[in-house]
Amino acid sequence: MKNPYTGKLYTLLLFINLFINTNAVFAQNPSPFQIRGVVTDSSSKKAIEFATISILDSDKKVIALTYTDESGIFKSTDITAGSFFLNLSFVGYRQKLIPFTIKPNTPNFEFGAIQLTSEVNQLNAVTVTGSRQLVEQQPGMLIYNAEKDISNQGGTAADVLRKAPILNVDASGKVTMRGNSNLRILINGKYSGQMARSPGDALNMMPANSIKSVEVITSPSARYDAEGAAGVINIITKKGNQSTSGTIEVVGGNLEQAINPRIAINRDKWNMTSTLHLHRFRDREISDLDRITYENGARSGSILQHVVKDNAKPHSSGDLQLEYSPDSANLFNFSVNGWLGSWPQNSEQFNQRFNADGILLSKYHQRVTTKAPNRGIDLNLGYTRKFRKPGEELYIMAQHNSASEDYNYNAFQRDDETLTYRERNDNRTENREWTFQTDYIMPFSYSSKHALELGAKAILRNVSSTYDVAASDGYQPELLQPVPARSDVFDYRQDVTAAYTQLKFKWSSGWAIHAGARVEGTFLEGNQLRLGTHFTNTFWNFVPSATVFKRLNPNNNLTLSYTKRISRPSIWDLNPNRDSQDPQNIFIGNPDLRPEEVNQVEFTYALQTDAEFFFNASLFGRRTNNSIESIVTIDNAGAATTTKQNLASNEQYGINFSTAIPILPGWKINSNANVRHARFSSGALNIKNDGMAWGVNVNSSWKLRNNFSVQFYGDYNAKEVTLQGYQSSWFYYSFSAKKEIPSKKLSITLTTVSPFSSYISQQEVVRSNDFTSTFRNQYLQRSVRLSLNWEFGNMLGGGKSRKINNDDLKNAKPNG
């Protein structure tokens, strides 16, 4: 294929050249006044993260405010020569006030290590000390500190996202944000080939104990790729802070078993973190289909189907991250992530077909065996340059992703015990990607309050899907014959170029404004080699974004934001391979799909107090044009074919709440709730559907004596409408108990999910003038797991290196 992208690389190089030349100019400016220090616990000597650092003038009025990072370090340049006071405070510690003087000839003032003394309160023999909130708010995002949640112990990333604010993970593993599954999931800010293939599978390949926090970004700025109609999820993993540290976790249960070792080594200028995940889990699902067909408004027939799936899914993944910092101005980082797994979908199907009078016309039993091995690797290389002006930084990054999957199924159809039909579909998909990205931040002054951000990015993506179908005829059901009409090689190329700019302003009055715009060009080319078809297409998208933030006082703030997002179809949406392993429910891709566009407005109020009370409320409205929807049609035999089409628009308006309430010392309740109205419309199909949806979850934890703690989590989601029907309500709940043995650095956690019911049930109804289909799905969830976690060395913190995030593709792999 001709590469339409070559000319765009020159644009990328011009950006890099512009940044480097600009940096040379600013690097010559003189250094400003600056203070710096580190805050630690007086007894444990551990760093205190998120402590409040206030600079007061001689009248003890606050003139500047900052916070410590995860290493306890703080610094500020909002100061001139003169006499001041430094005020340090954090929940659970005694406040400290330190006078100091900045002289004109000593612009850099070092406080060194400052120790805060714990302020311990005794009530009913329960010790209370300061800790970071489980949920925190920042402009445009909510942060869920997963490492503070004991019920995550022994689980996977799916369990973590299930408890994060605004997000839902249903019984099938599908992740949604405010009812929309078109979102991006990043790991440490970088794109993951695992997530692109299937988010549901990838989340099960990531241990919960490796996750530090989850950023739920509802209003992404221009710096983020435009992809992700609902928003962006960024999973932050843990990382070592001291010389050598690590954990070993062993998990055993009736549905899953896992071993999760992790080690981090920090040697002066080097930092290394390595994680291994070995996991096996059982996936059992029972579904019943009742489909009624109509002709001229009268019932013409029906189909009943009973399907049982029971599959073991072993998989593993490994991650290695290296950082080298020769000095304080330069940082090099390299990471590699690989995975290997098998995700079979073996099933037993029992089908019956009836006429309009309910008389049985035919019945058969079909057994489907599948092989679904997949493997892949992500390679990342990055460079960060910090300049003398605080906040001025240059990032240059490159990434390569390689993945392959063999999804093969064999179907055996029998009438009673006699074989009547066979079919085999061998589908091999290979994906190769190269990504290049650069970002530059240029503060307008030494205070770093106002800044300009610029960036450019290029993605070169090649996907190939080879599918060969063989089937038998009615005379020789044992003999497979090639089916040329359903076999082909689908080659697909997608190149994306992007550039953005963003202005950030922050004033001491508490106001802050972020405004930016991003331009993305998408260049598509595809071939069905055996059929001889060829298509090309080009899309340009202008994506503006803006956020206005006002801090009313230290505890209250308001945020108003607007963003435009897009969702591009993935290879699973486009691939024309006909998946007929269930002959009553056929899936086929659509190579003619176009990206969908989303406009969203959000208004947020947040309250956070020193008493660890947190409240967040967000009003939002979202409209989607060219919406990519699953459209179901029925043939004369009553079989359904599902494909994706740009035939609808949808609107959603609603409000969501997140709160954290300290009931008693040691007892906290966190809760999230959302209420929204959805409206779907398709002029082409003459369909309109609308309705209300709501959901609520509660996470309650108690810290008891003798290092015991217990927790309950419950999540209820009400009925939700779709373009052609609705999905019923569902309920998920779990209990956890944890015992810590500090002297051994050992913890034992027992968790049970859905102990009073074997399955989580969910119903889906799809209907039109020609049919009504009712799917009743039951997902095995009753489980118990015991996890042992041993830590050595120092506690693990969060990663800092800048990573690529290819958040430009719509996650659309079926059942993921």
N, C-alpha and C positions, 0 to 999 in steps of 0.2 A: 504493500500500500504506500501511496505517497504520504509523506509525513507533513501535515499542515501546520506543524508546530515549530518548525525550524526558525522561522523569522521571529517568533515570540521569545526565543531564548536571548536574542539581542536585547530585548526590553529588560529582561531579568539582569543581564550583565550590566546594563546602564544603571539600574537601581543600585547594584552593589558598588559600582564605581562612584556614583554620587554619594553614597553613604560614607565610603572610606575617605573621599576628599573632604567631605564636610567635617568628619571626625578630626582630621588633621588640623582644621582651623580651630575647632573648639578646644582641642587638647592643650592649646597654648595659653588659655585663660588662667589667671591666678586662682589659687585655692581659696575657698571661703572659710569663715569661721565654722567649726564643727565640734560637737561633743560626741563622746562614744563611751559605752560601758557594757557590762554584762550583769544580769540579775540572777542570783542563785538562792536556793533554800539554805538557811543557816545550818540546818542539821544534816540533811542528806547531800548537800553541795550540788544538787541537780539544778539544771537550768529551769527557770520559771518562764513559761511561754505566755504571751499575751498580757503581760503586766502593763499597767498604764503608767506612762512617763510624761509628767507635766513640767514645763519650764515656766517659772513664775518670775515676774519682775520684782523690783525692790518693794513695791506695795503689795506683793503676793497676789497679783492678778495673773491669770493664765495667759501666756503669749504664744505658746506652742504646745502641741500634743502629739505623742507617738506611742508605739507599742513595741514590746520585745518580740523577736521572732522565735522559732522553735528551739534555737540555741541559747535563748535568753539575752541575745544581743540587741541593743538599741543604739540609734544614732540620730542626730538631728543637725540641720544646718540653718534652722529658723532662728538665728541668734546673731548678735553683734557683740562688740566689746562692751564690757560692763559687769555689774554684779547682779547675780540671779540666785534663785533657789531651784533645786531639783526635787520634785515630789514623786515618790514611787508608791504605787498601791496595787493590790491584787486581792481578790476575794479570799478570805481565810488567813491573810497575813497582816501584820501590823504596818501601818503607814510609816514611811520614812521621809524626812525633809532634810536636804543637804544644801548648805549655802556654797556657792563657788563664784569665782571671778575669772572673766575672760580678758586677757591683756592683748593690746593691739599687736604685739610682737610674737604672741603664741596663739595662732589661730586654731590649732587642734588641741582640744582638752580631753584627756583620757581619765575616766573615773576608775577604770579597772573593774574588779569584781565587787559588786555591792550585794550584801546578804540581807534577805528579809526573814524575819522571825515569824514562825507560824503562830497564829492566834487561835488556840484550840478552845472550843466551847463544849462543855459536858452537859448532855441532856439525856436522861434515861440511859446512861452508860453507853451512848453512841457517840463516836468521835466524828466531828465535822471539820473538814478542811476544804480549802478552795480547790475548785476543779473547773475545767473548761466545759461550757455548755455542750449538750448533745447536739443541738441545732443552733446555728448562728446565721446571722443575716449580713450580707454585703450587697452593695449596689448591683442589681441585676442577677443575684444568685442567692441561694441558701446553701449552707454547708452542714452536712451531717457527719459528725465526728464518730465514725463507726467503731474505732478502737475503744470507745467508752461504753459500748453496748455489749453486755456479757452474752446475750442470746445469739450473737454472731459466732461464738466460739464453736469450731468444728464444722461450720457451714461453708457456703460458697458465696461468690459475689452476688448471685441471685437473691440469697437471703439478706444481704446487706442492702441492696437496692429496694427490696420489699419494704424496708423500714425507713427509707429516706423520704423527706417531705416532697409532696406533689406527685411522686412517682407511684405507679401500681405495677405489680408483677402478678399476672393471673395464674390460674392453676396449670396452664399449658406452658408457662415460662415467658410469655410475651410481656415486654416492658412498654408501658405507656406513660406519657406525661400529659395530664389534663385530658385524658381520653384519646390522645394521638400517639401512635407508635412510630411516626416518622421523626425520629430523633437520632442524634449522634452520641455514641459512647466512646470516650477516649480514655486512655490509660496514661497517667502522668502527662496529660496534654498532647499525647501523640496518637496517631492513627494506628490501629491494630488490624492485621489481616484476619485474625480470629473473629473479631467483632464484625468485620465486613461480610464474612462468610455467613455467620449465623450468630446473632447476639445471644440467643438462648443457650446454645451449646458453649459459646465462649465464656459466659458467666459461670457455667458449671465447671469450667476448667481453671477457675481462679479461686484460691482459698480465701476465705473471709479474714483469716488472721494476718494476711499480708496487706490488708487495706487500712490505711490511716484515716482517710476521710473521703467523702463524696461531695463534689460541687455540682449542685443542680442549677444550671444556668438557664434561666427562663428568657432572658433578653440578651443574647450574645451580641457583642460589639462587632465593628467592622473588621477587627483582627481575626475573627473566626471565619472559617469557610462558610459560605452562604447556605450550605446544605444542612438539613435538620429542621424541618418545618416546625416541630414542637419545641425544640430547644436542644441543649447540649448537656451531657452528663460527663463529668471528668472525674475518674477514679484515681485518687492519690495513694500510692503505695508507701510502705514504711521503708526506712533507710537508716543505716547505722550512723551514730554520732561520735562514738568513742573508738578506741583502738580495735577491739574485736568484740562482736556481739552477735547474737543469733537466737533462733528458736527451733525447736523440733516439736511438731504437733502430730499426734497419732489419733485417728478417728475410727471408731467402729460402731456400726449400727445395722438395723435390718434392711435398710434401703441403700446405704452408702458406706464405703470404707475409703480412708485416705491416709496418706503420709505426706506431711508438708514440712520439709526442712528448709531453713533459711539462714544465711550467714552474711555478715557485713564486716568489712575490715577497713579501718581508716589509718593510713600511715602518712602523716605529714601532708604531702601534696597529693596523695593518692586516696581514692575512696572506691571500694568495690562492694557491690551487693549482689548476691546470687540466691535465687529461689528455685525450688523444685516442687512440683505438684504431681502426685500419683493418686489417681482417683477412679473409683468404680461406683456406679450407681445403677439402681434398677428403675426402669421407667415402665409402669403398667397403666394401661388406659382401656376402658370399656366404653364403646359408643353404640348408640342405636339411632337409626335414621328412619323417619316416617315421611315419605314424600307422596303427595297427592297431586296429580296432574289434571288440568281442566281443558276443555275444548268448547268454545262458544259459551263459556260460563258454566258449563255442566261438568261434573266429575267424569273423567275418562279412564282413570286407572290409578294404581298406587304401587309403591315399592316399600318393602320393609327390609332393613339391613341391620345385622348385629355383628360388630367387629370387636375382636379382642387383640390387644397388643401387649406383649410382655417381653421386654428386651433389657439385657445387660449392656452397659455402655462404658467400657474401660477406656481411659485416656490419660495422657500425661502432658505436662508442659514444663518448660524451664526458661529462666530469665537470668541474664548476666548484665550488670551495669557497671561501667568503669568511668571514673572521673579523674582528670589530672589538672591541677591548678599550679602552674609554675610560679605564679605570683598573684597578688590580689586583683590584678586587672584582666587576667586571662583564664579561661576555663575551657578545657576540651572534654567532651564526653562521647562515649561509645556504648551502645547497648545492642544485645541480640536476644531475641525471643523466639523459641521454637516450640512446636506442638505436634502431637501425634495422637490420633484417636480413631475410634470406630463408633458410628452412630446408626446402628441398624434400625429398621422399621418393620420387622417381621410381624405378620398379622394372620389371623384366621377370620374369614368373612363368611357370613351366612345370609343369602339373599333370596327374597321371594317377590314375585311380581303378580299383581292381581288386575282383573279388568274392572270396569265401572261398577259391576254388581258384586264385587268382592270375591269373585271366583278365582282360585289359584290358576295362573297360566303357566308359570315355570318357577323352578327353584334350583339353586346350585350352591355348592360350597367351594370357596376359593382359598387356597393357602398361598401366601406371598412370603418369599424369603429374600432378604436383601443383604447386600454388602456395601458398607459406606465408609471405607477408610479415608481419612483425610490427613494431610500433613502440610506444614508450612513453616516459614521463617521470616522474621522481620529484622532488618539491620538498620541501625541509626547512627549517624555521625554528626556531631555538632560542635560549634565553636562560639563562645561568648566573649565579647570584648567590652570591658567597662572602662570609661574614661574619667578624667579628673573631675569633671563636673558631675555632681551626684545625680544619679538617675539616667545618665546618658549611656546607652548600651547599644551594641550591635550584635545581632545573632545571624549566623549562617549555618544552615542545616541541610542534610541530604539523607534520603531514606530509600531502601530497596525492600520490596515485599515480594515473596514468592510463595504460592500455595497451589496445591492440586487436590482433587477429590475424585474418587471413583464411586459413583452411585449406581449400583446395578441391582435390578430386581428380576426375580423369576416368579411367574404366576402360574399356578396349577388349578384349573377349574374342573370340578367334578359334579356330575349328576348322580346323586347317591354315592356309589363307590366307583363309578365309571369315569375315567378321564375323558373330558370332552373338548378341552382347549388348553393350550399352553402359550405363554408369551414371555420373552426375555428382552430387557432393555438395558444396554450397557452405555453408560454416559460418563465420560471423563472430562472434567473441567480443569483448566489450568489458567492461573492468573499471575501476571507479572507486572509489577509497577515500579516506576522510578519517580521520586519526588525531590524537588529542590525548592528551598525557601529561604528568604532573608527578611529580617525585621530590624527596624532602627527606631530608637526612642531618643528624641532630642528635646530636653527641657529648655524652656525659654530663659530660665534664671537659675541661680544656685539654690533656690528654695525648693526646686523640683515640683512646685505646685501647678505650674502650667507646662504642658508639653505637647509636642507634635510626634505622632507615630506614623511611620511609613512601612510598607512591606510589599513583597512580590512573591509569587508562588507559581510553580509549574508541576503538573502531574501528568505522567505519560503512562497510560494504562492499556495493557493488551490482555484480552481474555479469549480463550478458545474452548469450545465445547464440541466434542465429538460424540455423537449418539448413534448407535446401531440397534435396530429393532428386528427381532425375528419372532415369528408366530406360526402356529399350526393352522390347518384348515379343518373342516368338518369331517373329512374322510380319514385323515391320519393325524389324530390329536397328539401322538407322541413325537412326530417329526416336525422340527422347526425349520421354517423357510424364511429367508431374508425378506424384509418389507422395505423396499427402496423408497417408497413414498413417505415413510416415517423415519428415515435415516439420513443424516447429513453431517456436515462440519460447519459449525457456526463460529466465524471469526469476527471479533468485535474489538474496535479500537476507540478509546475515549481519551482525548487530551484536554486538559483544563489549564487555562492560564488565568491568573488573577493578580490584581494590584489593589491596594487600599491605602487610605489615609485617614487619620483620626486626630482630632484636637481634644485635649483634656485641660479643663480649667478647674481650679480649686481655690476658694477664698476662705479667709479666717472667719468670715461671718457664718460659715457652715454650709454655704452653697457650693455645689460642684456640677459641672456640665461636661458630658462626653458626647461628641458628635463626630460622625464619620461616614464614609461611603466606600463601598467595595464594588469593583467591576470584575465580572467573571465571564470568560469566553469558553464555551464547550464545543469541541470539534469531534463529531462522531463519524465513524465509518464501519460498515458491517457487510459481511458476505455469507451467504449460504452456498458453499462451494459446489456441492453436487447439484443443487437446484439451479445454480447459475444466477441467483438474485444478488443485487448489490444496492446499498443505500448509503447516502451521506447526509449529514445535517449539521447545522451550526446554530448555536444559541448564544446570545449575549444577555447578561442579566446585570442590571444596576441595582445595588442593594444598599440603601441608606439605613442608618441607625442613629438613635439619639437617646441620651439618658440625662435627666435632671434630678439631682439629689439635694435634699435640704435636711441638715441636722438641726432639729428644733432645739435640742439640749443634749447633754451627754447620753440620755437614755432613749430619746425618741427621734425618729427620722422618717422622711417621706421620699418616695422615688416615683418618677413618672418616666416611662420609656416607650419607645417605638422601634420596631425592627421589621425588616422584610427578610423572608427566608425562602429557600427553594428546596425541592426534593427531586433528585435525578433518579430515574429507574435504574435498578441494578441488573446484573446479568441474569438473575433468577426471574425478573420481570420480563426480560427481553427474549430469553431463550425459547425458540419455537418448538423445542422438543416436547412431544405429547406424552405426559405421564399418565399411563392407564393402568397402574397397578391396582387401582380400585375402579372397575369398569362402570360403576354407578356414579363416580365422582372423579372426573378427569380434569387435570390441570395442564394449561399450555400458556407459554409466554407470548408477548406481543412486541415485535421489533419496532413498531411504529409509535411507541410511547414517547411523550414529551415531558419535560420537567413540570412539576406543579409549583405554583407560587403562593406564598402565604404572607399576609400583612397582620401584624399583631401590635396591640396597644396594652400597656399594663400600668396600673397605679398601685403602689405598695405603701403600707404603713407598718413600721416595726418599732417594737418596744423591748428593751433589754435592760434589766436592772442588776445592781450588784448583789441582790438577793437571789440571783440565778433564775429569776422569772423572765420568760421570753414569750413574745407574742408577735405574730406576723400575719397580716391580712393583705391579699392581693386581688384587686378587681382586674379582669382581663377580657379582651375581645379579640377574636381571630377569624379571619376570612381566608379561605383557600380557593384559588382559581385553578382550572385544569386539573382538578383533584384526581389522583391516581386511585381508583377504586376497583375492588374485586367484583366483577360482573358475572352472574350465574345465568346460564341459559339451559333449556331442556330440549332434548331431541324427541322424536316420535316414540322411542322406546322408554322414555322416562329418565334416561341418563343425563346427569348434569355436567356441564363443562364450565370451568371457572377460568377467567383470564382477566388481566388488568387493562383498564381503558381510561382515557382522559375524557370522561363523559359526564362529569358532575362538578358541582361546587358545594362547599359547606361552610357554615358559620357556627362559631361557638362563643358563648358569653358566659361568664361565671365568676365565682369568687372562691378562693381557697384560704384556709387558715392553718397556721402551725403555732403550737404553743408548748412551752415547758413550764411546769408548775412544781415548785418544791412544796410538798405537803407537810412533811415533818423532816427533821434531820435524818438523812439517810434514805428518805422515800421521795422519789420524783415520778411525775407523770408527764410523758410527752405525747402529744396527739396532733394528728393532721386531719383536716376535713376539707371537702370540696363539694360545691354545688354548681352545676352548669347546665345550660340549655343548648342543644345541638339541633341544627337544621340542615338537611341534605336536599339537594335539588339537581335533577338531570332532565333538561329539556329534550335531549335526544331519546331518552328512554321513557319520557313522560312519567317520571317518578318524583314524588316529594315525600319526605319523612322528617319528623321532628319529635323531640321529647326531652324531658328532664333526666338528669343523671346525678347521682351523688354518691359519696363514699366517705368513710371515716375509719381511722385506725388509732389504737391506743397502745402505748408502750410504757408499762409501769415497772419500776425497779426499786428494790429494797436492799440496802446494805445492813446486814445484821452483825451480831457480835462474832468474835473469833474468826474473822475473815470469811464469813459466809455471805452470799448474796443470792437473791432470787429475782425472777423477772417473768412478767406475762406480756404477751403481744397478741393483739387481735386486729383483724382487718376485714371490714365489710364493704362491699361495693354493690350498689343497686343496679337495676336494669338499665341498659344503655342501648340507644338506637343506632342503627347503621343505615346505609343507603337503601338496602332492600329488606330490612327487617330489624332485629334487635338481638342482644345477648342478655341472658338472665343474670340475676344477682348471684354472688358467691361470697363465701366466708372462709377465712384462714385464721388459725390461731396456734400459739405455741407456748410452752412453759419451759423455763430454764432455772437450774440451780448451780451455783459455782462455789467451790472451796479453794481458797488460795493458801499456799504454804510458803510464805515469804522467805524463810530460812533456806529452803530448797529451790526457790525460784520456780515453783511448780504450781500449776493450777489444774483443777479437774472440773469439768463442766458436763452436766447431764441435761439434755434437751429432748423434749418430746413434742411432736407436731401432730395436731389433730387426733389426740388420744381417744376421743369419744365417738369418732366416726372414721370409717375406713377410707372413704373417698370424699373428694371435693367435687360436687356436681355443678355443672354449668350447661345451660341450654342455649342453643342458637337457632333462630328462625330466619329463613330466607324466603321471600315470596315475591310473586309478580302476578300478572293476569293469567299466566299459564300454569303456575304451580305454587305449592307451598311445601317447603322442606323444613322439618324439625329435627335438629341434631341434639341428642341428649348424651353429654359426655361426662364420664366419671374418671377422675384422676386419682390414683392411689397416693395418699399423703400421710396416712397414719404411720408414724415412724418414731423411733427412739435412737439417739446416738450419744455415745460417751466419748469425750475428747480429753486427752492429756496434753498439756502444753508446758514444756520446760524451756526456760530462758537462761542464756548464759551471757556474760558480759553486761553491757549497759543496755538500757531500753532502746528500742528502735524508734526513730523519728521519721519525718517525711522527706521525700526527695526534693531537690532544688533545681536540677538541670532543666534547661529548656528543651522541649521536644516538638516534633512535627505532629500536627493533628490533621489528617486527611478526613475531615468531617463533611465530605462532599457527596457521599453516596447514600441512597435510600436503602436501608436494611430491609430486604424483602425476600429472603430465602424462606420457602414454605416451612411452616411448623417451627420457625425460629424467632 
